[in-house]
């Protein structure tokens, strides 16, 4: 390879005999971290904390926006945004799996010091995700009323939910690209850059919300649509800023010149991303549809319970933040180490992930339960009939996120080597026959409590399956490889990692 980019140095892998082929490895960039060396616990925590910061900022942004909506527009509007946000999670799942698959390919490519393979995988993911997001945004705009009817959205919340949801759909492509770029950067070991641009997005979104909702100053009074418009503006500005930053700092995933052809997915590479991405995207779809089913059950209990559930979900976003951050760190770190052939570190990465999850998520559960009332009154008034319902929900269901976090760590490790079917099956079993089934069957005896108890029961079932598969499954076989351009090489290289299940 001639005319190497400025951020690349050559080396001979010291694990190969003399004369092994020369590879390329990116020099250190701002925030970039080699996840295959150093103390595992410290490296994992140092990588996870910026990701946790990004997740907290994202959740704070959603909570602040919910405060503006609840205070300015009332409980019906708050329930409307909750319904619409679950739908957006559902639509994200339709294309999000491609980004997850690309992140694993990027991480393993970096572990092997294959910079070109990382760029090819990421370019193909950008092309696939952007195309999918545009199609889904268009369909979502057209069929938004039908979607809300399927959710059994309360009648007084329907017009508000429709106005909010349609504007949110317009911003879907930019939001998806922002998420994909952040995922790709984390695959290279950079968790700091996503943190800074999430901060920019959160500041813009939460700052513009009251201005556009209430029409303060020169801004138009848009009501609930103003909250969605603030999100749309923040997504586009942050995305543009992140793209400019990637190119100005010459970060490893930038595409220039002939590399821009990677944005048109190669058949073999696109096939690998789709084969891995569809099951991972399906996991989000399973979670979303189960969430939609639960919202439908909650909505039938009246607007007060629907508002209480919306407030509970706001608190749950914070409780689950450590688990999500540690899971993302475990996935990126495990992928790089698998790519580098450092299987001796993968088991310890999982152990540290489990330890950090129990400590951090357990602390979050304790804090939220202790201070739930003052936090909840940020969203609804202290005399609201929804407040005691929300506090009751927290006491029953919050601790299930400790189990959820342990499952996240185990499945993040196995997904880092392309094992995607077992996590999908586990979610289907735990969320439908266990969670939804229990909620429906136990409701005649437990009433509304059957819904809240179904959360820890479902998490316990998922964890049991995850532990069994991590210990006894064949997920360690094979490894994901970025396929070569030629069909013959693509078939030969992608066979172990391109299967829906690990070899064996």
WODABEL-V972421 format. One record per pair of residues at least 12 apart in sequence whose ideal C-beta (glycine too) atoms are under 10 Angstrom apart, sorted by the first residue. I is the first residue (numbers start at 1). J is the second residue. Records with the same first field share a line. If there is no record, write none. Layout:
BEGIN
I = J  J
END
This chain:
BEGIN
1 = 22  23  24  115  116
4 = 24  115
5 = 24  26  27  115  119  250  252  254  256  259
6 = 27  250
7 = 24  25  26  27  28  29  32  115  249  250  251  252  254
8 = 23  24  25  26  27  113  115  116  252
9 = 24  25  26  27  113
10 = 22  23  24  25  113
11 = 23  24  25  113
13 = 25  112  113  340  341
15 = 340  341  342
22 = 113
23 = 112  113  114  115
24 = 113  114  115  116  117
25 = 110  112  113  114  115  252
26 = 110  113  115  118  188  189  250  251  252  253
27 = 250  252
28 = 189  190
29 = 185  188  189  190  192  193  246  249  250  251  252
30 = 190  192  193  196  245  249  251
31 = 47  50  185  186  188  189  190  191  192  193  194  195  196  249  251
32 = 110  185  188  189  190  191  192  193  251  252
33 = 46  47  50  186  188  189  190  191  192  332  333  336
34 = 110  111  188  189  336  340
35 = 47  107  110  111  186  187  188  189  329  332  333  334  335  336  337  339  340  342  345  349
36 = 110  111  113  189  333  336  337  338  339  340  341  342  345
37 = 336  337  340  342  345
38 = 345
39 = 348  352
40 = 333  337  345  346  347  348  349  350  351  352  353
41 = 348  349  351  352  353  355  356
42 = 352
43 = 189  329  333  345  349  352
44 = 326  329  330  332  333  334  348  349  350  352  353  355  356
45 = 326  329  352  353  356  360
46 = 191  192  329
47 = 186  189  190  191  192  325  326  328  329  330  332  333
48 = 191  322  324  325  326  327  328  329  330  332  333  352  353  356  357  360
49 = 191  192  195  322  325  326  329
50 = 186  190  191  192  193  194  195  196  198  325  329
51 = 182  186  191  192  194  195  198  321  322  324  325  326  327  328  329  332
52 = 191  195  321  322  323  324  325  326  328  329  360
53 = 191  192  194  195  196  198  199  321  325
54 = 182  186  191  192  193  194  195  196  197  198  199  201  202  321  324  325  328
55 = 194  195  198  317  318  320  321  322  323  324  325  328
56 = 195  198  202  317  318  321  322  325
57 = 194  195  196  197  198  199  200  201  202  203  206  321
58 = 179  198  199  201  202  205  317  321  324
59 = 202  314  315  316  317  318  319  320  321  324
60 = 202  206  317  318  321
61 = 198  199  201  202  203  204  205  206  209  230  231  234
62 = 81  85  202  205  206  231  313  314  317
63 = 206  311  314  315  317  318  375  378  379
64 = 202  205  206  207  209  210  378
65 = 81  85  202  205  206  208  209  210  213  227  228  230  231
66 = 78  81  82  85  209  227  310  311  313  314  378  379  380
67 = 206  209  210  314  378  379  380
68 = 206  208  209  210  211  212  213  214  224  226  227  230
69 = 81  82  160  164  209  210  213  223  224  226  227  379
70 = 307  310  311  314  378  379  380  381  384
71 = 210  213  214  378  379  380  381
72 = 209  210  213  214  223  224  226  227
73 = 160  213  214  223  224  226  227
74 = 156  157  160  307  380
75 = 156  157  303  304  306  307  308  310  311  379  380  381  384  385  386
76 = 154  155  156  157  158  159  160  161  224  303  306  307
77 = 156  157  159  160  161  163  164  213  223  224  227  307
78 = 157  160  224  303  306  307  310  311  314  379  380  386
79 = 153  154  156  157  160  161  295  298  299  303  304  305  306  307  308  309  310  386
80 = 148  153  154  156  157  158  159  160  161  162  163  164  165  224  306  310
81 = 157  160  161  164  165  168  224  227  228  310
82 = 153  157  161  295  298  299  306  307  309  310  311  312  313  314
83 = 147  148  151  152  153  154  157  158  160  161  164  165  292  295  296  299  306  310
84 = 144  147  148  151  153  157  160  161  162  163  164  165  166  167  168  169  224  227  228
85 = 161  164  165  168  291  310  313
86 = 151  287  288  289  291  292  294  295  310  313
87 = 140  144  147  148  150  151  153  161  165  168  169  288  291  292  295
88 = 140  165  168  169  171  172  175  231  288
89 = 284  285  287  288  291  292
90 = 136  140  147  284  285  287  288  289  291  292
91 = 132  133  136  137  139  140  147  168  169  172  175  176  284  285  288
92 = 133  136  172  175  176  179  281  284  285  288
93 = 280  281  282  283  284  285  286  287  288  289
94 = 132  133  135  136  139  176  278  281  282  284  285  288
95 = 125  128  129  130  131  132  133  134  135  136  172  173  176  179  180  277  281  284
96 = 129  132  133  176  179  180  183  277  280  281  283  284  285
97 = 128  129  132  273  274  276  277  278  279  280  281  282  283  284  285  420  424
98 = 124  125  126  127  128  129  131  132  176  180  265  270  273  274  276  277  278  280  281
99 = 122  125  126  128  129  176  177  179  180  181  182  183  184  187  273  277  280  281
100 = 125  180  183  187  273  276  277  279  280  281  283  284  328  331  415  420
101 = 121  124  125  128  272  273  274  275  276  277  278  279  280  281  415  418  420  480
102 = 118  120  121  122  123  124  125  126  128  129  180  183  184  187  269  272  273  276  277  482
103 = 121  122  125  180  182  183  184  185  186  187  188  280  328  331  332  335  415  416
104 = 121  183  187  273  276  277  280  331  332  334  335  338  339  415  416  417  418  420  480  497
105 = 117  118  120  121  122  124  125  184  187  269  272  273  276  335  339  418  480  481  482  483  497
106 = 118  119  120  121  122  125  183  184  185  186  187  188  189  252  253  332  335  336  339  482
107 = 121  184  186  187  188  189  331  332  333  334  335  336  337  338  339  416  480
108 = 121  187  334  335  336  337  338  339  340  416  417  418  479  480  481  482  497
109 = 121  122  187  188  335  336  339  480  481  482
110 = 187  188  189  252  332  335  336  339  340
111 = 189  333  334  335  336  337  338  339  340  341  342  416  479
112 = 336  338  339  340  341  479  481  482
113 = 339  340
114 = 339  481  482
115 = 188  252  253
116 = 259  262  482
117 = 269  339  481  482  483  484
118 = 184  187  188  252  253  339  482
119 = 184  252  253  254  255  256  259  262  482
120 = 255  259  261  262  265  266  269  482  483  484  485
121 = 184  187  253  262  265  266  269  272  273  480  481  482  483
122 = 180  181  183  184  185  187  188  252  253  254  255  262  263  482
123 = 184  253  255  259  260  261  262  263  264  265  266  269
124 = 262  263  264  265  266  267  268  269  270  271  272  273  274  482
125 = 180  183  184  262  263  265  269  270  273  277
126 = 177  180  181  184  253  255  262  263  265
127 = 262  263  264  265  266  270  273
128 = 180  263  265  269  270  273  274  277
129 = 173  176  177  179  180  183  273  277
130 = 173  174  176  177  180  263
131 = 173  265
132 = 172  173  176  277  281
133 = 169  172  173  174  175  176  177  179  180
134 = 172  173  176
135 = 173
136 = 169  172  173  176
137 = 168  169  170  171  172  173  174  175  176
138 = 169  170  172  173
139 = 169
140 = 165  166  168  169  170  172
141 = 165  166  167  168  169  170  172
142 = 166  169
143 = 169
144 = 161  162  163  164  165  166  168  169
145 = 158  161  162  165  166
147 = 161  162  165  292
148 = 161  162  165
150 = 292  296
151 = 292  293  295  296  299
152 = 292  295  296  297  298  299  300  306
153 = 165  295  296  299  306
154 = 299  300  302  303  306  307
155 = 303
156 = 303
157 = 224  299  303  306  307
159 = 223  224
160 = 223  224  225  227
161 = 224
162 = 224  225
163 = 222  223  224  225  226  227  228
164 = 223  224  225  226  227  228  229  231
165 = 224  225  228
166 = 225  228
167 = 222  224  225  226  227  228  229  230  231  232
168 = 225  227  228  229  231  232  235
169 = 228  232
170 = 228  229  231  232  235
171 = 228  229  230  231  232  233  234  235  236  239
172 = 232  235
173 = 235  236  239
174 = 231  232  233  234  235  236  237  238  239  240
175 = 201  231  232  234  235  236  238  239
176 = 235  239
177 = 235  236  239  242  243
178 = 194  197  198  201  234  235  236  238  239  240  241  242  243
179 = 194  235  239
180 = 239
181 = 193  194  197  238  239  242  243  245  246  251  253
182 = 194  195  197  198  238  242  328
183 = 328  331  332
184 = 246  251  252  253
185 = 197  242  246  251  252  253  332
186 = 328  329  331  332  333
187 = 252  253  328  331  332  335  336
188 = 251  252  253  332  336
189 = 252  332  333  336
190 = 251  252  253  332
191 = 325  328  329  332
193 = 242  245  246  249  251
194 = 242  328
196 = 238  241  242  245
197 = 237  238  239  241  242  243  245  246
198 = 238  242
199 = 238
200 = 234  237  238  241  242
201 = 231  233  234  235  236  237  238  239  241  242
202 = 234  238
203 = 234  238
204 = 230  231  233  234  235  236  237  238  241
205 = 227  230  231  232  233  234  235  237  238
206 = 230  231  234
207 = 230  234
208 = 226  227  229  230  231  232  233  234  237
209 = 226  227  228  229  230  231  234
210 = 226  227  230
211 = 226  230
212 = 224  225  226  227  228  229  230  231  233
213 = 225  226  227  228  229  230
214 = 226
266 = 482  483  484  485  490
267 = 483  485  487  490
268 = 482  483  484  485  486  487  488  489  490  491  493  494  498
269 = 482  483  484  485  490  494
270 = 483
271 = 483  490  491  494  498
272 = 418  480  481  482  483  490  493  494  497  498
273 = 482  483  498
275 = 418  420  494  497  498  499  500
276 = 415  418  419  420  480  497  498  499  500
277 = 420
278 = 420  424  500
279 = 415  418  419  420  421  422  423  424  425  500  501
280 = 415  418  420  423  424
281 = 420  424
282 = 420  421  423  424  427  428
283 = 411  415  420  423  424  425  426  427  428
284 = 427
285 = 424  427
286 = 423  424  425  426  427  428  429  430  431  432
287 = 427  431
289 = 431  432  436
290 = 427  428  430  431  432  435  436  454  458
291 = 313  431
293 = 431  432  435  436  439  440
294 = 309  431  435  436  439  451  454  455
295 = 309  310  313
297 = 309  436  439  440  443  448  450  451  454
298 = 310  312  393  439  448  451  452
301 = 389  447  448  451
302 = 385  386  389  448
303 = 385  386
304 = 380  384  385  386  387  388  389  390
305 = 385  386  389  390  393  448  451
306 = 386  389
307 = 379  380  384  385  386  387  389  390
308 = 376  379  380  384  385  386  387  388  389  390  391  392  393  394  448
309 = 386  389  390  393  448  451  452
310 = 379  380  386  390
311 = 372  375  376  377  378  379  380  384  386  387  389  390  391  393  394
312 = 368  372  376  386  389  390  391  392  393  394  396  397  398  452  455
313 = 390  393
314 = 375  376  378  379  390
315 = 364  368  369  371  372  375  376  379  390  393  394  398
316 = 364  368  393  394  397  398  400  401  404  455
318 = 364  367  368  375  401
319 = 361  362  363  364  365  366  367  368  369  394  397  398  399  400  401  402  404  405
320 = 361  364  398  400  401  404  405  408
321 = 360  361  364  401  405
322 = 356  357  358  359  360  361  362  363  364  401  402  405  408
323 = 353  356  357  358  360  361  364  401  402  403  404  405  406  407  408  409  412
324 = 357  361  404  405  408  412
325 = 356  357  360  405  408
326 = 352  353  354  355  356  357  360  361  405  406  408  409  412
327 = 353  357  404  405  406  407  408  409  410  411  412  413  415
328 = 408  412
329 = 349  352  353  356  409  412
330 = 346  349  350  352  353  354  356  357  408  409  410  411  412  413  415  416
331 = 349  353  408  409  411  412  413  414  415  416
332 = 349  412  416
333 = 345  346  349  350  352  353  412  413  416
334 = 346  347  349  350  353  409  412  413  414  415  416  417
335 = 412  413  415  416  417  418  479  480
336 = 349  416
337 = 349  416
338 = 413  416  417  418  476  478  479  480  497
339 = 416  417  479  480  481
341 = 479
343 = 417  476  479
346 = 413  416  417  476
347 = 413  470  476
349 = 409  412  413  416
350 = 409  410  412  413  414  416  470
351 = 409
352 = 409
353 = 405  406  408  409  410  412  413
354 = 405  406  408  409  410  413
355 = 409
356 = 405  409
357 = 401  402  403  404  405  406  407  408  409
358 = 402  403  405  406  409
359 = 402
360 = 402  405
361 = 399  401  402  403  404  405  406  408
362 = 399  401  402  405
364 = 398  401  402  405
365 = 394  398  399  400  401  402
366 = 398  399
368 = 394  398  401
369 = 391  394  395  398  399
372 = 387  390  391  393  394  395  398
373 = 387  388  390  391  394
375 = 390  394
376 = 388  390  391  394
389 = 448  452
392 = 448  449  452
393 = 448  449  451  452  455
394 = 452
395 = 452
396 = 449  451  452  453  454  455  456
397 = 449  451  452  453  454  455  456  459
398 = 452  455  456
399 = 455  456  459
400 = 435  452  453  454  455  456  457  458  459  460  462  463
401 = 455  456  459
402 = 456  459  463
403 = 455  456  457  458  459  460  461  462  463  464  466
404 = 455  456  458  459  460  462  463
405 = 459  463
406 = 459  462  463  466  467
407 = 423  426  427  430  459  460  461  462  463  464  465  466  467  470
408 = 423  462  463  466
409 = 466  470
410 = 423  426  462  463  465  466  467  468  469  470  471
411 = 423  424  426  427  462  463  465  466  469  470  475
413 = 466  470  475  476
414 = 466  469  470  473  474  475  476  502
415 = 475
416 = 475  479  480
417 = 475  476  477  478  479  480  496  497  502
418 = 475  477  478  479  480  481  496  497  498  499  500  501  502  503
419 = 469  470  473  474  475  476  477  478  497  499  500  501  502
420 = 475  499  500  501  502
421 = 469  473  475  499  500  501  502
422 = 465  466  468  469  470  473  474  475  501  502
423 = 462  465  466  469  475
424 = 500
425 = 465  469
426 = 461  462  463  464  465  466  468  469
427 = 458  461  462  465  466
429 = 458  461  462  464  465
430 = 457  458  459  460  461  462  463  464  465  466
431 = 454  458  459  461  462
432 = 458
433 = 458  461
434 = 454  457  458  459  460  461  462
435 = 451  453  454  455  456  457  458  459  461  462
436 = 451  454  458
437 = 454  457  458
438 = 450  451  453  454  455  457  458  461
439 = 451  452  453  454  455  457  458
440 = 454
441 = 454
442 = 454  457
473 = 501  502  504
474 = 501  502  503  504
475 = 501  502  503  504
476 = 502  503  504
477 = 496  497  499  501  502  503  504
478 = 494  495  496  497  498  499  501  502  503  504
479 = 496  497  502  503
480 = 493  494  496  497  498
481 = 493  494  495  496  497  498
482 = 494  497
483 = 495  497  498
END
